[in-house]
Amino acid sequence: MLDFSSKLKQVFSWAAAIVIMVVHTYLAFKILNVFTNDTNWIEIAKEHTAATLGIPLAGTASLFLVLVLRIISDQVEFKIFNIEFKGAASQAIIWVFTYLIVIFSIYLLWPLAN
């Protein structure tokens, strides 16, 4: 059975993940000119979609994945090339790897959009 501090960590982790996704969705709509009539944003978003939406979404998706992983697994530890990562260091490394993989995927798939 989970103790009170574990439940509190889970609640705050889910709350943080939800707040991040809501704020990012709002900003994405703002950039895509849903909440404003500023036509400059539309031109910037059309010309630089990977930069205006892709990179921030990659960061948010990576953070969301790390937060969910933290909720599911109490301790995140792994070892790469005889270097062992535990605790916050492992979460930071997982975020960096996830972020770079998503950015690289955007880079590889971007020519298909034209």
Sequence and secondary structure as in RCSB ss.txt:
>XXXX:A:sequence
MLDFSSKLKQVFSWAAAIVIMVVHTYLAFKILNVFTNDTNWIEIAKEHTAATLGIPLAGTASLFLVLVLRIISDQ
VEFKIFNIEFKGAASQAIIWVFTYLIVIFSIYLLWPLAN
>XXXX:A:secstr
   HHHHHHHHHHHHHHHHHHHHHHHHHHHHTTSS   HHHHHHHHHTHIIIIIHHHHHHHHHHHHHHHHHH SS
 EEEETTEEEETHHHHHHHHHHHHHHHHHHHHHHGGGG 
